[in-house]
């Protein structure tokens, strides 16, 4: 089932919308590969995001004039048969705000997931990158299997409500059987409803789509900003097309050397560290922390809450109750960004008083559920892409043996992340490899930004990415901060370093540190 070990990106847009409300296809055509590189994009003002992209309203006008424009690009369904059937890849852009003489090209964004919609995310955070728009068109896309790009479809909204309420940390044989049965049911629904696209949603497929996009946009090089899983996608692109890499930034970096088990264990430690930092922050302020007197007291009370919720859920968002699984999801989601720590504090305070609304809203944000009870296809796409990429499959017996190790490393999140490894069992498509290959000899320099307090992609992954990219390619920048990623923390040192590289081509000294 979906959990933070599988979702490497915070659904920050959905979280903000939900909390503010509370607190205030496959084509049938065929085309030759050469024809696809020469296709012309029909850019038009963007419509409202589809439900698969998360729903909502059409993007607001750009701050310096102009509108967000959307288009679709044809790509082969099967890159092994590029003259066969095609799919539509949904695109979005904001034209450069600067003079044409200063334009470098397009800057392509992937915000992570896997499973996140770039078409809905870029407008939500576009103002954060406005300085980059002075020399670039800002471009993003829904990767194949996501949003409007041949979306993976699995279960109905009502079925997903049940799926996300199940016990994700089984303690008994009966609970383990129930988890396995429910996982198999979900995976069978994915095969039934998306059989044609499932074999073709791997990260290598998306990387090939990006190189096609580069050509269709008319750029000699791919200038790229990848966040979270977007760093893995960028690394795979650099491996496949090192000669086509332009100025690229990886932020919130996935460790490309880890298999799924190692990644889940590392992330369990990362979320535990983030929780430690949250508890320390709350209790170190001059005002009294409302959820505990000491950091250990804060964590003990959270542990007791989760333990109590396993047997006695509390009211959440009617008719749903806040279960142990939903509360854990909500806590994890709030740890992606320090901006959400205040919501976590308020949500915990309310939960201790028997009100689970805020924690459930945070959980819904992680899972892509809106206030109308409708889900994006975030979870379906996330699982499909991960299972296409990852070769290992983990049995119940194996996970049971590993739970004590996970629990010792992360008392609050260990069980949860260990059992998340069951997601790809009985998946219709075999996984490609133990871990991605990102070696990119001959590539232009890639700026790799690691955050020492990152819960979702622990800091150590940045160094591993630099090493894996190869000598002279990866350039490491360290941010001593909190939250997932670094650029959107608004740290002036990080932003000026990244901006100088993307706008002027100034490569910083490897190992630079910002705090």
N, C-alpha and C positions, 0 to 999 in steps of 0.2 A: 504494500500500500504506500501511498505517497507520504513522504516525510522529509525533513530537512536534508538527509543524506542524499536524497535523489533530486531535491529541488535546490539548485545551487544559486538561486537568485531570489532576493526578496521581492514580493509583489507589493512594492511601496505605493504605487498609484492606487490600487484597490484599497489598501489599508487606510490611506488618507481620506478617500471618499467615504468609506464606511464609518470611520470614526467621527468625521465631521458631521455626518448625518445623525449619529447617535448623540454626540456631545454638543451640539448646538441644536477544390474538387478536381478530380482527374479529368483532363481533356481527352477528346476522342480523336483529335487530329494527329498527324504525324508530320515531322519536318526534319530536314537534314541539319546536321550540326552547324554547317556553315550558314544556313539560313537563320539559325537562332542567334548567332553572334551579330548578324546584321539587322536584327529586328528593331523596329522603331517603337519607343514607348509612348503611349498616349496619356500624358499627364493631365489630370483634372483635379478640381477641388475635391478634397477627401469627404466621403460620406461618414456617417456615424460608424464606429467600430461594430463588427459583427459580434454575435453572442460568443462565438468561439474565440474572439479576440478579447473578450471581457465586457463587451457592451459599452454603454455610455453615449455621450453626445459627440458630434463632429468636433475636430480640433478648433480651438479659437484662432483668430487671426494672429499672425506673427507680430512681435513687438515693434519691429521697425518697418512695418508694412508688408503686404503680400500675404499669401495663404499657404497652408500646407497642401501639397499636391500628392495624389496617389495614382498608381498605375499597376499593371500586372505584366510580368515577364514570363514568357514561355521557357520552360526547361524540360529536358528529357525526364520522363518518369524513371527510367532505368539508364543510368550513365554507362552501363555496360552495353546498351543498345541505343545509342544517341539518335538513331534515325527512327525510333519507334514512337510510342505514345508520348504526349507531353502533359505537363501539369502547369498550372498558373502559380507564380510566385508573387505574392502581394508586396508592393513597395510603397514607401512614403519618402518625401523629400521636402526640405526647405531650401530654396535657392539662396545663394550667397548674398549677404547684405553689402558686400564691398564692391569696389569697381572691378570690371571684368579683367583689367590688366593685372590685378593682384590675385586673381583666382588661381588656386593650386589645382583644384579638381573636386572630386567627391570624397567625403569622409563617411565611411560606412560603419554603422554601429550594430553590435549585437549585445543585448543587455543580459543575456544569460538564460537560465532555466536548468537544463534545456526545456523548451516549451513556452518560453515567454514571447509574446507578440511584439516585435519591433515597431509595427505600424501603430499600435496603441500606446507604446511606451515612449517613443521618441518625442511626440508632442507634449506629453506630460512633464518631461524633464528637459525640453528643448532650451528653456531659458538658462539652464545651467551651462550650456555649451554655446551661448550666444557669441562669445568672443571668437570661437572657432569658426563661426559662420561668416566672419569678416573675410575669410579666404577660402572657405569650402562651401559647397552644397552639403548640407547634412542629410544623410540617407540612411534608412533602415528598412527592414524587411521582415516578413513572417517566414522563418525557415520552413522548409517542406515538412508537412505533418502538423503545422501550427497555424492557428487562426484561419486566415483565408487561403492558405497555401496547401491545398489537398489535405485538409485537417484530418487527423486520426480521430475516429469516433468510437466510443466504447459503450458506456452505460448512460441511462437517462438521469435527469436531475434527481428524481426520487430515489433511484438506485444508488446514486452517489451520496445522498444524505445518509443512507444506511452504511455504505462503504466507509465513510469517514467517521462514523460513530462507533465502529467496532473496536474491540479491545486489541490494541496494537502491541501489547506486551503480555502475551499469554503466560499464565503461571501454572495451568493444569493441562492435562492431556486433552480434555474436552475443549478448552480454549484454543489450544494449538490446532486441533482439528478444525475448529470453526474458522480460524484465521487462514489456514491452508485452503479450505473449501471456498471461502469468500474471495481469496486471491485468484484461485482458479476460475471462479465465475467471472470476475472482472476481465481476466486475460482472455477467456473464451469469447467474451463479448467484443473485445478489441479485434480478435481474429474474424469474427462473424461480420462485423460492421466495417472493417478497414483492411480486409485481406489483401487487396491490390496494392496498397501503399506501404504496408508494414515492412516489406523487404527493402524499401528504398528511402528510409528516413535516417540513415546513419550520418554521423558527423562528416564522414568523407564525402557523402552526397551533397550535404549543405555547403561544404568547402568548394566543391566543383561548381555549385550554383553561384557562389560568390565570385569565382573567376569569370563565369559567364556574365554576371552583373557588371563586373569591371569593364568588360569589353563593350557591353551594350551601353554603358554610361559614357563610353568614349575615353576612358582613362588608361594611360600606359601602365600605371602602377595602381595597386590597391592600397589606398590610405585607409586605415582601420583603427577603430576604438572598440576593443572587446572587454566586456565586464563579466566576471564570474565564469560561468560556462563559456561565455564568449571568448575567454582566453584560450580554452581548449580548442574551440573552433578556429580561432586565429592561428594557434600553433599547428593544427592539422593543415590549414591552408598554407602556412609557410613551408611545411614539409613537402607538400605536393607541388607548390608553385614558388619556390624561393626566389626565382628571378623576377617575379611579379610583385614582390612586397615593396611597398613604398614606406611611408612613415606610419608606424604601427605602435599602439599602446595597449598593453594588457594590464588590467586593473582588477584586483580581487582574484588572485591567480590560483587556478586549479593545479594541483600537483600532478604532472603528467606521467609520473613514474609509478603511481599507486594503482593496484587493482581495486575493485569495489569494496572489498573487506577493509583494506588498509585505508581507503578514503573515508569510509564510514567511521572507523575508529578515530582517525585524525579529526574528523568533524565533531565527533562526540566530545573530544577533548577541547575543541575550539568553542563549542557552545557552553561547555562547563566553565571555561575561562571567561567567556563573556558574561555568564551569570555571576561568577565571582566578582567581576568588575562592576556589574550593576549593583550588587549587594554592597560592595565597598563604597560606591558613589552615593547610594541612598543614605547610608548610615554615617557618612563623613560630613554631611552638610550641616550647616548651623541650625536649620530647622529640624525638628524631630522626624525621623523616618517612620511613616505610618505602618510599615509592614515588618518591623523588627528593630531591636535595639543594637544588634551587632551584625556583621556580615553573616556569621554562622547562624544566628537566630533567623535572619531572613531566609536562608536556604533551608533550615530545618522546618520552618513554617510552610514553605512551598512543598517540600517533600511530604509533609503531613497532609496538605491539601490534596495532592495527587493521589496519595494512598487512600484517603477517604473517598475521593471521587470514583475510585474503581468499583466500590460497592454502593455508593450513595451519590449519584449525580445530583446536581443542583439546577434550578431553572436557568436556562440560557436565553435563546431567542425562540419564543413559543412557535410551534409545539416542541422544538428540540431542547434537550437538556445538555448542560455542560458535563461531558464525560471526562475521564482521565485522559483519553486520547486527544479530545478537543482542547483541553486545557494545556497539555504539553505542546500541541501545535501552536496555540496562541502565545505561549511563553517563548517558544523558539522564534516565531515570526517577529516578536518585538525586539529580540536581541540582534536582528540584522542591522539595526540603526540606532544610534544613541538618541536620535530624535524621538524614538518611540518608547524610551524608558519611562517617561512620565505616564504613558498609557498603560504600561505594564504595572507600574506602581498602583495606579487607580484601579486597574482590572483585578489585581490581587486583593486590594483592600475591599473591593465590592464582593469578590468571591468568598472571602472570609466571612462576610456578612450574609452570604447565601444568594448573591446575585452574580450570575455568570455571563452577562451580556457582553461586556467588553472583551473578555478573553475569547468568547465565541466569535466575535467580530474579527479579532486578530487571527483566529484559526481559519475563518472563512476566507480571509485575505490570502493566507498561505495556499489555500486550496482552490482559489479562483472562483468563489461563490459570491454572487451579488446579493443585494437586499431583497430581490424578488425571488430568490431561491434558484436562480439559474447559474450554471457553471460555464466558465470558459473551457476550452479543451486543454488547459495547462497540464492537468494531471495525466490525461490520456497521452498527450504528446511527450511529456516528460518520461513516462515509463517506456513508451515505444522507442524513443531515441536512445535512452540508456540501455535498453535490452538489445537493441540492434548493435550498439557499440561494444558492450561488455560480454566477454566470453564466459566467465565463471558463472555457475549456477550453484546455489547453496541450499542444502537439504535442511530439514527441520532438526535432525539430529546434530548436524554440524553447527548450526546456529546455537542450539542449546548448549553445546560445549563451549562456545565462544562468549556467551552472555556474561559469565563472571569476569572475564578480562575487560569487556566493555564497561561493565558496572563499576569495576575498580577504577577505571580511567575517568569515568564520568557518572557519578552516582545518580544524577537526575535524568540524564539523556542516554546512558549506555544501553539499557534494555531496548529502548525505543529505536535507536539507530541500528542495533544488531538485528532486530527482527525485520527491519526494513529491507534487509538483504534477500528476503524471500520473494520480492516483487517480480523477478523474472522467471520464477519457476513455471514450467509448462508454457513458456512463451512460444509463439508460433514460429519465430525466426531465430536462428542461432546467432549468438553474439560474435563480433568480429575479432576481438583481441583482449588480452588481459588489461592493457592500458594503451592510450594513443601514442603514435609515433609523431614527435614534433621536431625531430632533428631537421635543421634547415641550413645546411652549408651553402654559402653564397648569398644568403639573404641580406638585405639591408638591416641596420640595427633596429632592434625592437625594444622599446622601453617597457620594462616589467616592474609594476608597482605593487609592493607588498605592504600589508597593514598588520602591525604586531598584535592588534586586538581583534582581528577578523574572526568571527565565529564560524562562518560557512566555508571559507577557503583559508585555512590556517596559514600563517605567515611563512612557514617553512616551504610552502609550495612555490613561492616566488623564486627562491634560490634554486629549487629543483627544476623549475621551468628554464631559468637562465642556463643552467648546466646542460639541460636536454636540448635546447635550441642549438647549442654548439658555440665553439670559440669565436668571439668577435661578433656574435649576433645579439644575444641577450644582454641588456644593460639594466642593472637592478637599481631601483629607487625604493627606499624604505620610509614608511610613514609610521611614526610611533603614535597610534591613535586607537580609536574604538570604532566598531561597526564594520559592515561588509563593504569592501572597497575603500578607496582613498580620495579620488578626485571630487566626489560629491560631498565629502566632509567639509568642503569650503576652506581647507587648509591652504593658506596663501603660498607656502613653499611648494606644496605638491602641485597646485594649479599653475603656478608660474613656470615650474619646470616642465610640466606636460605641455603647456601652451607654447612655450619657447621652442620645444622640439617639433610640435605639429605645425606651428605657424612659420618658424624660421629655420627649421632643420638643425637646431642646436642640440647635439647629443650630450647629456650631462655625464659627469664622471661616474663610472660604475661604482656602486656602493654609496652613493649620496644618501644622506639621512635627513628627513624632515620631521619636526616634532611640534 
